[in-house]
């Protein structure tokens, strides 16, 4: 799995594996897009993001699911810090029908990248 040289995948104390910074990351950096397979229903949403049609005319909501390793990328390893006392440092955004992460707080070298999971 390819990972940008300024990031690495390693064991996380939060959950399984996580993404960690190899250097300081400044707010405004965009990561993505999040990759996965297009699905319409799943019981396991740990690796899935809802995609909402952007045309304003309705349409079916679907998910991009990164559970299958062969269809995902490194962004599947970003964890939610809920209950850990750690703060979120990424914001999730949908652009057209793709998911990106925006660094919203300075991330120091060796710090884990964290987002808040959708509810």
N, C-alpha and C positions, 0 to 999 in steps of 0.2 A: 504494500500500500504506500503510495507516494505521499510524502508530507513536506510542506515547505521547509527550507533549511532553517528558518527562524523558530520552528516549532518541533516538538517531539512527542511521541506517544510513550507513556510509561505507566506503571502501576499507580493507581490513585487511592488515597485513603478514604475518598468519598464513595467510589463505586468502581470496582474492576480496574479499567484503564481510564486514563485521562489525557488531555492535551496540555503540554507545558511549554512555556516560552523559553527559547534559547537566548533571547536578548530582550531588552525592554521594548514593549509595544505601546505606541502612543494612541490616544483616542482618535478615531476617524479611520483607522485601518479596517478594511472590509475583507472578510474571509468567505470563500464560497465559490460557487454555489454548493449547497448541501446536495449530495447525490443519493439516490435510492430508486426503488421501483415504484411505479405509479399503481396505487391500490385504492379501493373504494371502501374497504371495511377491514378491520383487524381487531383482535382481542388484545394484542400486544402492541401498545403504542409507545414503548420505551424509546424507540428509534424513529418515530413517525411524526411528521409535521403536517397539519392541515393546510391545504392550498385552496384559497377562495378565488373564484372567478373575479377578474378585475373589470369586466365590462360594465358592471353596474346593472346588468339585466338579469341577474340571477344566474342560474347554471348550477351544476352539481359540484359540491365540495368533494375533493379527493385528497389523498395523502401521498406524500413522498416518504417511503419507508426504507430506512437504511439497515434494517435487520439482516437482510442477505449480504454477507461480506463481499460477494462478487459484484454487487450492484451499488455499493456504498463507497464513501471516501473517509478520510481521516476525521471529518467533522462529526461523525457518529460517536466519537469518544468524548465530546464535550459534556460535562456533567452539570447537574443542578445541585447547588450547595444547601438545599433545604435541610434545616435541622442541624447544620454543622457550625453555624456562627460565622461562616465565611460569606463574603459579599459577592454578588454578581458583578462581572466586569465586561459582559457582552450583552448586546441587545440583538434580538432576532427580528429580521425584517423580510417581508415578502416583496420582491420586485418582479413584476409580471407574474409568471407562475413558477418562480424559483425562490428558495430560501437562502439568505445570506446572514452572516453574523457581523455586527459592527462592534469594534472595540469602543466601549463607552467610558472606560476608566483606565488609567495607566496600569499596565500589567508589567510587573518587574520580572527580571530574569529568574527562571525556575518556579515562577508562580503558575498555578493551574488556571486555565481558561474556563470560566463558569457562566452559565446562563440559567434563566428560570424556565423550567419546563412549562409547557402550556397545560391548562387545566380544562 
